[in-house]
Amino acid sequence: MEAARRLAEATDVTLFAHVNPDADALGSALALGRALRRRGCAVRVSFGTPDQPPASLRDLDVDGLVVPADEVPAAPSTLVVCDTGSLQRLGRLADRVGATIAAGGDVIVLDHHVSNTRYGTLHVVDERAEATVVIVLRLLDEMGAALDLPTARCLYAGLVTDTRSFRHAGAQTHRVAARLLEAGVDPEATTRPLLDTHPFGWMRMLAGVLGEAQLEPSAARGLGLVHATVRLADSAGLRSEELDSVIDVLRTTSEAEVTAVLKEMAPQHWSVSLRADSRLDVGCAAAACGGGGHRLASGFTAQGEPADIIASIRKALDEAPLLD
């Protein structure tokens, strides 16, 4: 793998995750960063926002690799971008990509999103991989890096979350999980803070948001759409990661193929998540709304009134292709 060769020669590497990093993005960057650090490489991991990793992911950074965005070099000599389909997903760090390329440096993109726009100088993109951590593990193997427990925990965190607790995992991915368990990962201890732990305020928020959710059986080409809106007032005192879990509850609605959650990040500025069960390509729908992602999980950002955004989602879903 060409990426392994270039990283083996690098002496200073910056790794990026996307804004509001999840376990796959941050776990990928930290796992690879650990391997590079052990080879004597100067390493830093960062992301555009927020200033710190989500609380549920902080224990993964046992080496203290994460640095604030303002401590990232203006033009890193070698830049690795993990689990990020487009420059826009890097937020305020997006300019470092162009600066690195202009300075003659490498921008290595590791990703599994079908919508990846190929914005780097070297792309290791596998749309068939269930998570970016799977690609990172292949890279670590190519580099001859040891799979120690802290590294395995980073990889397992990304794997369990991006596969919805292995519900979207094939046989090879289960074999990868077995490898990580054999490296010493405790699945309960690793998974609980990621998926099964919430403050009591989350319960009150969830009750209010779900109480206002709407079901549209005729939407999404007649397959059904359920949607909910999380306003700033609903999320007061809660972390962004708590809001991300709303869609996992809402998507259990049996009458709807597609689930949409609008999260207000600033007044009238929304982060929209789309999920499909198995029959409709919400990646295409998200792309039509200015975003992207996977066929069954995607999203976009928007400004304006929720009713107008829902109307755009409704139109995009009616034009989205059915899956085989």
N, C-alpha and C positions, 0 to 999 in steps of 0.2 A: 504494500500500500504506500503510495507516494506521500501521503500525509504523515505516516510513521517515519519515513526517512527524513522529511523536513523537520519534524519535531525533534528527532534524535540529534539533529545538527544545531538546533536552536539553543541559545544561552539565556534568553529573556523572552518569556511568553506571557501575554495577557489573554485571559479567557473571559468571554462575555456570556451572560444569560440574558434572556429577554426581560423587559420591564415586568414588574410584579412576578418574579420568578417562581415557578412551581418546582416540584421535586425532580422532574425529569431534566429541566434546564439547569438548575443549580447542582443537582446530583451529578450530571454529566461533567460540568465544568470542574467541580471539586475532585471528582475521581481522576480525571485526566491531570488536573493540576497537582495532585498528590504524587502521581507517577513522575511528572516532570521535576517536581521539587526534589524527589529522591535521587534523580539523576544529576543534581547539582545546578539545575536551572533556576533562575530568578522567576518567580511566578506571582501573579495577582489575578484575582477573580472579581468581577464587578457586574453591575447592571444599572440601567438608567434610573429607575425608581422602584421602591422607596429607598431610603438611606441605609436600611438594614434588611437582612433576609427576614422572611416570615418567621415568627417565633417557633413554629413547628419544625423548621428546617435548620435552625442555628446549631443544633448539636452535631450536624453533619460536618461542619467546618472545624475539625479537630486541630488543624494546622494554622488556623487564623489567616487563611488565604484571601478572604473577602476584604476588599477595600472600598471606600466610598467612590462614587463616580468622579468626583473632582480630583482624586489622586491618580487617575489613569493617565498615562502619558498621552500627549497630544497626537503622536504618531507612533504607536507601538511597532517594534521591529517585526514581531510575529504575533498575529492576532488569531485566536480561535473563537468562533461564534457558535454556541451550542443551542440547538432546539429553537431556532429563530428563523421563521420563514421569509421575513423581509426586513429591510433596513428600518422601516417604520416601527417595528417591534423592539428596536433598540432604544427608542426615545432619544434622550439628550446625548447618548453615546454614539449615535449613528454616524456623526461626522468623523469619528476615529477610523472608520472603515475606509473612506475616501482618502484620508490623510495617510494611512498606512500604505495603500496602493500607490499613491502619488510619490511616496518616499522609497518605493521599490521593495516594500516588505510583503510578507505573505499574509493573506486573509483566508484562513481555512474554515470552511463552513461545514459543521456536522449537524445533520438534521434528518428528520423522517417525515416532514410535511410535504404532501404532494404539491402544495402551492408555493414551494420555495422558489424565489425569484433569481437565484444564482447570482448574488451580488458580490461574491468574493473572488479570489484568484484560484482557489482549489476547492472543489466541492465533493464532500463525501455524503451524499444524500441517498437514502434508501427508503422509498415510500412504503415498502413492505415491512419494514421494522416497526414493531408495535411501540417502541420508545427510542429516543435518542441514546439512552444509556446502553442499549444493545449494540449500537454502532461504536460507542466509546469502548465497550468491552472488547470488540474485535480489534480496535486500534491498540488497546493495551496489550493484547495477546501478540500482535504484530511487533510491538516494541519490546516484548519480553518482560513486561512489568509484572511484579508480583501482585497477586490478588489477596491483599491482607484484609483484615476485618473492617477497618474504617472505609477502605475503598469499596468493599462489597456492600456495606450499608448504604453508601451513596448511590450505588447502582440499583440496589433493591428498592430503595425509596422511589426512584424514578419509574422502575418497572411496575411496582404494585399500584401506583397511582394512575399511570397512563393506560394501564390495561383494565382499569376498574376492578381491582383485586383479582386479576387474571381471567376475567370474564371475556375479554377480547384478546386472549393470548393463544397462539398456536403451540404445537408440540415443541418446536425448537425453543420458544420463549420459556416454556415450563422447564426445559433442560437448563436454560440459563439460570432460572430461579434456583434450581437444585444445586447448581454450582455455587451460587452465592450463599445458600444455606450451609453447604459443606465448608465454606470459608468461615463460618461461625455466626452468620446473621441470625438474630432472634426475630422471627417474623412478627410476633405479637408486640414486642417492645418497639420495633421499628415502625410498624403500621399504626398502632393506636394513636400516637400524637398527630399523625398525618390525616387520619380519616375518622377517628372515633372519639375525639376529645373536643369539647366546646364549652365556653363559659355559659352560665345560666342566661345571660343577656341574649345569647344566640337563640335560645328557646323562645323568648318573648318576641324577638324580631321575626323568627320563622313563623310564629303563630299569626302575627299581623300580616306578613307578606302573603302567606298561603291563603289567608282569609279573603284577600283581594284578587287572587289568581283567577284567570278566566280560561275557559275551555271553548274552543271553536271546532266542533266536529267536522265541519265542511271544509275547513282550511287545509293547506298542505296537500292539495290535489285529492281532497276527500279523505285523507288518512288521519286528519286531526292535528290540531295545534293547541298546546297549553302554554300560557305565558304569565309571567309575574314581573312586578316592578319593585326594585329595592331602592327607595329614595334615601337621600342623605339623612333625613330625620330617623329613618328606620335603622340605619347603620351606626348611629352615634355610639361611640365607645367600643365598637367592634373592629377587629382587624380585617383587612381585605380578604384574607384566607377564609375567614368565617363566612363571608358573603359568597365566595366561590362555591361553597358546598350546598347552597340553596338549590341549584339546578339538579343535584343528585337526588334530592328528595322529590322535587317537582316532576322529574322525569319518570317516576314510578306510576304516573297516571296511565291507566290501561287503555283509555279511549283516545290517546294521542300518540301519533308516530313521532312528532317533533315537539321539542320543548325549547322555549326561549325565556331568558332572564335578562332584564335590563337593570344594570347597576349604575346608580348615579355617582360619578366620581367627583364631580364639581357641579355647581348649579347648571342644569340643562346640558350636561356633558355626560355621556353614557358609554359604558362598556357592555356590549351585548354578547351573550353566549348562546350558541345554538347546539342542540343535540338531537340526533335521530336514533331510533331503535335499530332499524336495519334496511328500510325500504326506500329512503329518499336521501339524495345527495345534498346535505346542508352546506358542504364546502362550496358548492357552486352558488348556493343562495347567499352565503356570506360574501363571496367574491362580488356578486352583483350589488352588494351593499357597501363595497369598499374594503372588505376584509379578506379572510381566507381561512385555511385550515384543512382538516381532514374531511372525508366524506360523511362521517358520522359525528364529528365534533369540530366546531369552527366558531368564529366570532368576528366582530368588527366594532369599531367605535363610531359614535354618532352624536350630533348635537340637535337639540330641539325638543319638541313635545313627545312624550311616550306614545301617544295615539298615532302620530305621524310615523314614528319609527316602526311601530307594529304594522302599520299599513304597508311600509316598504318591505318588511319581512314577509308579510302575507303574499304580496305580489311576487317576490323572489322565490318563495317556496312553490307557488303555483307554476312557475317556469322551470323549476329545478328538475333534473332527470331522475327517473326511478332507477334503483340499483337492481342488478341481476340477482 
